[in-house]
Amino acid sequence: MSTTSTTRRTKQLAATAVAAALGVTALAGCGSSDGSASGSGGTKGSGSKTVTLVSHDSFNASKDVLKAFTEETGYTVKVLKSGDAGAALNQEILTKGSPRGDVFFGVDNTLLSRALDNGLFTSYEAKGSDRVAADTQLDATKHRVTPIDTGDICINYDKKYFADRKLAPPTTFDDLAKPAYRNLLVTENAATSSPGLGFLLGTVATYGESGYQDYWKKLKSNGVKVVDGWEQAYNEEFSGSAGGKKAKADRPLVVSYASSPPAEVLYAKPQPTEAPTGVATGTCFRQIEFAGLLNGARNEAGGKALLDFLISKKFQEDMPLNMFVSPVTEDAKLPEIFTEFGATVDKPTTVAPDTIAKNREQWVQSWSSLVVK
């Protein structure tokens, strides 16, 4: 995700049911219990009963789950959606010290350093953090952010396309550069899209700083198509999605998520017994999304209560079918549709946040000069 990334699921439009499932979800911000609609309201310690969550567009939660939070804590959640993750983060950087809300959700490991370097968050160790998987706790010593979910950016493929042609779908990064897959892949722009950047980072992790540029030269020669964001790539260019079928798309390979096949099943009518799309698990990059208590939050107590709730079992088990991400707590269970139709990614690629911080802009600039210009 560059600073203007169209984040994942966020990352998407609600033009089709599947797009809504994976991306922009129309969750109306709840009003405060006293009828106020003005942010978190009041000053720190003022007793406001509204807590404001600033987020990218893909935040979603079941109404009964948010109601349970209100019943348990007395706080009503107001959700302030602010575009894609990069845009939302930029707005908070511009207003740091005087934030628009109390908690920020949606900064991931590709942009984490920007948020921390700008001092956006107040340290707070959420209750239940001991249940959060250790490998997701990238700020474990300072607790400025709390891990909330993970997702794997991977190549998705149109099963019917490959079956009809008796062609094996690709499974690795290397495969994508082979002549058999010429003009079949569409990806998102790494400078404007979260999955696009994640895919780029996956190639850096696989081929190293000395090899990723040569790899992208091969992909370009092999006809890779680059579009601005996920919604266009998945719902307009990818032949395997419900939206792509309607658009008569002609690219059977797309950069999306390991959780995309369950969404295709869940929102199909009637539901198929097999997902129409598959995942090339050898092409995956692991995203971790975080939330943090904003420095200068007016309702600090409410913000802390919300962070506790975001890693509660109730919220963690609600996330998969609302945001199509995986929980980070070890006691949360995935829904059956995830385990039956989703892909298991045992060895996703990763890049350390400090390495991303030092090199992100350079990598994106080099990628842009090779692939886009």
Disulfide bonds with the S-S distance in Angstrom:
Cys154-Cys284 2.06
